[in-house]
Every structure is written in structure tokens, then in C-alpha cells.
């Protein structure tokens, strides 16, 4: 078992057992005072009966107060092996008539039996005081009976132990039961950890959730979602490596052949022509490499994009303006159409600029002599589109033109077939949709529809 599991188990045990211990402590304190009150009430009743029995032995004759109790009765009354017994007959406001003089006078003038605690010879005692008012006398008499507290304490402790002992035993049993329950409850975690440890580094399949406790489902679902993202990122990297190797192998081989021919060529004019072809081939290879890197960045797992609020109208103006020299060189009319106010979308401005670049480049390569870059509102979304008056795309190729390295059959224009696939990947990363539609009067329209950013 790992340290984390031990800590989790101990944490769970503490969270369960500490409240139990606190409840038991409170219960023990309450039980102790309840037992003490119960014992005091029981012994107080016995103490009162003894005092009443003693009061019955008091005789009053004029001013004389006598206790008619033989010595044997006194010995029986004091016959207690645990506690010391004290009694006293006292005239109120006067002297002690009989009994123990060590008992103090009762507190105040009582009209009924009164219990109080005091000290006798340094030892705590419980005293009951009964007032007597003889008919033949014009004074009052107080009968006091007292005993030390040893029996009370012993009985109270026995009651508390009888109450607390089962609770302590129950807590110990609960500790073992909860410990076992927590260990069993953590067993799915250990099985899950073992299954993950036994996996190969290339195994990114999702973890099974059939036998997982319901409390672990959110964690496992999040982990499986992460595995799917990692799998997509790994697949994207594999595709990129395979595509890059496939697309770069041929031009690099051609570059090497052309370079060898140029080195062997003795005719200066022909050698210059070969070198110019090398320059053009290097430019095409550099553009292909740039597109491959851009595609790798746009695909899932290519990095965390810097999402910002972008004014698509302003971006279209600044990005589209950079293509005017090439459009003029190709004698193409390149225009811009916007609503005249800002339309905001969420995305990375650099990547959104590449969307515009690739759409314009695609139209300049395959479109007609008039190209319009548009940013409009459509169905409560923001649509970026590039329209041209070219021949358009056959219906069978509407979906395939966004696949990487796909080129429409019969196209005689140089290209790698990556531009529109880059547009699709960037659109996906922004939560947008891309597509193609034919224009009513003829021509092609490539569009990207973005959610509007408020």
C-alpha cells in the first residue's frame, strides 16, 4: 500500500473516530453527573429516613430535650464499615443536646428538611437537617444526620464504569470495523493503480468503469477524457511525422538531383537555369515545411492556444492587405467587404490570420480574376469567407477538399494540398465550422463560421 493510500485511510479513520471519541467523552461526562445525581438522590432518601427515625426518639419535657436512645442503638446506628456516621440534636439558637458536636449548625432557619454539604474534621460529608417544633415548647429543635461520601463515590464510579466500559469496547470494535471497511473501500483504488502501473507507455485506451464505485466515477471520467486527449495528440504527432516524411522525401531527393546536375554542368547558361530551379524548389520546400509545422500546431495536442477576443473585421483588413501585391501581380481584383463595425470572435489572432492567408492563397491559385474577402453576420454567428468567380468545386469533392494533401483532379497549379486542411484544424480549435458552397451566379465560396464573442 502506498503512502498516499495510508494517509487517506488514516485521514478517513480520524474523521470517523475523533467525532466518536468526542461524543463518548461528552457521554461519559454526562453519564458521570447523572450517576452522581442518581446515587445522591438514593442515599439522600436513606439519610432522610435515618434522620426521621432519630427525630422520633427525641422527647421534650418543659425545657428539657432528651434523646431516648440506648447505647446499643447508637452502636447500630454508627455501624458502617465504609463511612463515618454523625448525628446531632440541637436547639435552634442554642446548644447541642445530644450527638456529635463536630457537626456545624445548619445554614439558616429551615422550615423543612434541608440537605447540604460541609466538612467535618477535614472530610466532606452530606448532611440532612430536619426542623422540629414541639407543641409543648416555645423553641425549635433541629435533628441533623450526616455521613461521609465514600459509598456514594464508589457506587457512582461503578455506574460510570458500567456505562463507559461498553462504549469503550464498542469504540474499539468500531475502530477495527471501520479500519477494515476503509481498507476494503480503498481496494478499487489499489486495483486501479495496479492496472495503470501494468500498462505499457503506448496504451492510451480508456480505463474500465464497470466495477468502479460511484464516488470514483468523476475522477475516472476526467482521467479517461485526458487519455483520449493524449491519444488524439499522439495520433496527430504520428500523422504529422508520417506526412512530413512522405511530403519532404520527394522534394529533398529532387533538390539533391538538381544540385548534382548543376555541379556537373559546364554550360554557364544551363547551370544558371538549374540554380534558379533550385531556388524555386527550395522556396516550395520551405513553404511546405512551414505549412506542415502550422498544421502540427493547429491539430489537437499541438499546444495550448492563447485565446483572446479578436476583431475579425480589423484582422481581415490588415491580413488581406498584405496580399494586394501578389493579387496585382496576377491581375486579380482582391476586395474586402465588412459591415463597418467590429465583429468579435474568440481565438488566437496569429492562427486566425493564417486562416485568412490560406483561404486567399487557395483562391489566388485556383479561383478566377475577382476575389472578395468578407466578414459578415449570419444566423447570430460571425462568418469569414473568401469568394471568387472561378470554376468552383464539383459536388463530389466538397468534403474531400479539406483533407490533407488532397488536390482536385486535373488541377495544374503547384500546391501541397495542406492549405484548406490547416483552415479546418484551426477552425476546430476555435470551436468554429468551415465549409464550401457554390455561389448562385457561379463561383466558389470557402467560409468559416465562428461563435460570436460578447
HUUR-V303438 format. One record per pair of residues at least 24 apart in sequence whose C-alpha atoms are under 6 Angstrom apart, sorted by sequence separation. I is the first residue (numbers start at 1). J is the second residue. D is the distance in Angstrom with one decimal. If there is no record, write none. Layout:
# HUUR-V303438
I_J_D ; I_J_D
This chain:
# HUUR-V303438
125_149_5.9 ; 204_231_5.8 ; 311_342_5.7 ; 312_343_5.8 ; 311_343_5.4 ; 312_344_5.9 ; 311_344_4.5 ; 310_344_5.3 ; 310_345_5.4 ; 309_345_5.8 ; 336_372_5.6 ; 338_374_5.9 ; 309_346_4.8 ; 332_369_4.6 ; 333_370_4.7 ; 334_371_4.9 ; 335_372_4.7 ; 336_373_4.8 ; 337_374_4.7 ; 338_375_5.0 ; 308_346_5.5 ; 332_370_5.7 ; 334_372_5.8 ; 336_374_5.9 ; 308_347_5.4 ; 307_347_4.6 ; 308_348_5.9 ; 307_348_5.1 ; 306_348_5.5 ; 92_140_5.5 ; 92_141_5.5 ; 91_141_4.5 ; 90_141_5.8 ; 392_443_5.1 ; 90_142_5.2 ; 391_443_5.7 ; 392_444_4.6 ; 89_142_6.0 ; 390_443_4.9 ; 89_143_4.8 ; 389_443_4.2 ; 88_143_5.9 ; 388_443_5.6 ; 88_144_5.1 ; 388_444_5.5 ; 87_144_5.4 ; 387_444_5.6 ; 87_145_4.3 ; 387_445_4.4 ; 86_145_5.9 ; 87_146_6.0 ; 386_445_5.7 ; 86_146_5.0 ; 386_446_5.4 ; 85_146_5.9 ; 358_419_5.2 ; 385_446_5.5 ; 85_147_4.6 ; 385_447_4.0 ; 84_147_5.5 ; 384_447_5.6 ; 84_148_5.6 ; 384_448_5.2 ; 83_148_5.2 ; 383_448_5.7 ; 383_449_4.4 ; 83_150_6.0 ; 233_300_5.5 ; 382_449_5.8 ; 233_301_4.2 ; 355_423_5.1 ; 382_450_5.1 ; 381_450_5.8 ; 381_451_5.2 ; 382_452_5.8 ; 381_452_5.3 ; 347_430_5.6 ; 51_145_5.4 ; 345_452_5.2 ; 346_453_5.8 ; 345_453_4.6 ; 344_453_5.3 ; 36_156_5.3 ; 35_156_5.4 ; 299_425_5.7 ; 295_422_5.3 ; 298_425_5.5 ; 32_160_5.5 ; 298_426_5.2
